[in-house]
Amino acid sequence: MTYTFQQLNDACTNCTSFFIRKGKDEDGELTYQLVDGCGEHYEDPFYELIDVQDYVTNNQDCFDYLYRFNK
């Protein structure tokens, strides 16, 4: 199952100290950036939402939070 940006962001904000911010790179391409509670960017941005999903669901709490949408 694939999740929406909002579902993934909600999982991050409810289960971790991170949130996801949409942005654009220097070429104008859409990016997704994990941001910590202090506003610092965490690692490199993602260019595909499915890559964000793969990363976020590695956290068991986020996985469990999102699993409820599979029903």
C-alpha positions as YAML, in Angstrom:
chain: A
units: angstrom
residues:
- id: 1
  name: MET
  ca: [0.00, 0.00, 0.00]
- id: 2
  name: THR
  ca: [1.15, 3.51, -0.67]
- id: 3
  name: TYR
  ca: [0.37, 6.38, 1.66]
- id: 4
  name: THR
  ca: [-0.31, 10.04, 1.03]
- id: 5
  name: PHE
  ca: [2.04, 12.82, 1.99]
- id: 6
  name: GLN
  ca: [-0.32, 13.79, 4.81]
- id: 7
  name: GLN
  ca: [-0.51, 10.25, 6.21]
- id: 8
  name: LEU
  ca: [3.28, 9.96, 6.22]
- id: 9
  name: ASN
  ca: [3.70, 13.39, 7.77]
- id: 10
  name: ASP
  ca: [1.11, 12.56, 10.44]
- id: 11
  name: ALA
  ca: [2.96, 9.33, 11.26]
- id: 12
  name: CYS
  ca: [6.21, 11.27, 11.66]
- id: 13
  name: THR
  ca: [4.73, 14.00, 13.82]
- id: 14
  name: ASN
  ca: [2.75, 11.59, 16.01]
- id: 15
  name: CYS
  ca: [5.45, 8.94, 16.45]
- id: 16
  name: THR
  ca: [8.78, 10.81, 16.21]
- id: 17
  name: SER
  ca: [10.24, 14.26, 16.69]
- id: 18
  name: PHE
  ca: [10.36, 14.79, 12.91]
- id: 19
  name: PHE
  ca: [8.03, 16.14, 10.26]
- id: 20
  name: ILE
  ca: [8.19, 16.16, 6.47]
- id: 21
  name: ARG
  ca: [8.45, 19.37, 4.48]
- id: 22
  name: LYS
  ca: [7.80, 19.69, 0.77]
- id: 23
  name: GLY
  ca: [10.29, 21.83, -1.10]
- id: 24
  name: LYS
  ca: [12.13, 22.29, -4.36]
- id: 25
  name: ASP
  ca: [15.75, 21.69, -5.24]
- id: 26
  name: GLU
  ca: [17.93, 24.09, -7.22]
- id: 27
  name: ASP
  ca: [16.47, 22.70, -10.48]
- id: 28
  name: GLY
  ca: [12.89, 23.24, -9.31]
- id: 29
  name: GLU
  ca: [12.16, 19.55, -8.71]
- id: 30
  name: LEU
  ca: [9.81, 18.63, -5.87]
- id: 31
  name: THR
  ca: [11.58, 17.25, -2.80]
- id: 32
  name: TYR
  ca: [10.54, 15.85, 0.55]
- id: 33
  name: GLN
  ca: [12.77, 16.73, 3.48]
- id: 34
  name: LEU
  ca: [12.74, 15.23, 6.96]
- id: 35
  name: VAL
  ca: [13.04, 18.02, 9.51]
- id: 36
  name: ASP
  ca: [13.75, 17.54, 13.21]
- id: 37
  name: GLY
  ca: [12.07, 19.39, 16.07]
- id: 38
  name: CYS
  ca: [14.73, 22.12, 15.96]
- id: 39
  name: GLY
  ca: [14.10, 22.82, 12.27]
- id: 40
  name: GLU
  ca: [17.28, 21.12, 11.04]
- id: 41
  name: HIS
  ca: [17.16, 19.10, 7.83]
- id: 42
  name: TYR
  ca: [17.90, 15.43, 8.40]
- id: 43
  name: GLU
  ca: [20.08, 13.85, 5.72]
- id: 44
  name: ASP
  ca: [19.47, 14.41, 2.01]
- id: 45
  name: PRO
  ca: [16.03, 15.17, 0.58]
- id: 46
  name: PHE
  ca: [13.91, 12.50, -1.06]
- id: 47
  name: TYR
  ca: [12.64, 12.98, -4.61]
- id: 48
  name: GLU
  ca: [9.92, 10.32, -4.55]
- id: 49
  name: LEU
  ca: [7.20, 9.92, -1.94]
- id: 50
  name: ILE
  ca: [7.60, 6.12, -2.05]
- id: 51
  name: ASP
  ca: [11.21, 6.60, -0.85]
- id: 52
  name: VAL
  ca: [9.90, 8.65, 2.08]
- id: 53
  name: GLN
  ca: [7.44, 5.87, 2.84]
- id: 54
  name: ASP
  ca: [10.19, 3.22, 2.78]
- id: 55
  name: TYR
  ca: [12.30, 5.30, 5.17]
- id: 56
  name: VAL
  ca: [9.49, 6.25, 7.54]
- id: 57
  name: THR
  ca: [8.06, 2.72, 7.81]
- id: 58
  name: ASN
  ca: [11.41, 1.41, 9.02]
- id: 59
  name: ASN
  ca: [10.38, 2.96, 12.34]
- id: 60
  name: GLN
  ca: [8.10, 0.43, 14.06]
- id: 61
  name: ASP
  ca: [5.90, 3.08, 15.68]
- id: 62
  name: CYS
  ca: [5.36, 4.79, 12.32]
- id: 63
  name: PHE
  ca: [4.68, 1.44, 10.68]
- id: 64
  name: ASP
  ca: [2.07, 0.58, 13.29]
- id: 65
  name: TYR
  ca: [0.48, 4.04, 12.98]
- id: 66
  name: LEU
  ca: [0.18, 3.70, 9.20]
- id: 67
  name: TYR
  ca: [-0.97, 0.08, 9.30]
- id: 68
  name: ARG
  ca: [-4.39, 1.18, 10.54]
- id: 69
  name: PHE
  ca: [-5.03, 2.72, 7.08]
- id: 70
  name: ASN
  ca: [-4.74, -0.75, 5.48]
- id: 71
  name: LYS
  ca: [-8.09, -1.86, 6.87]
...
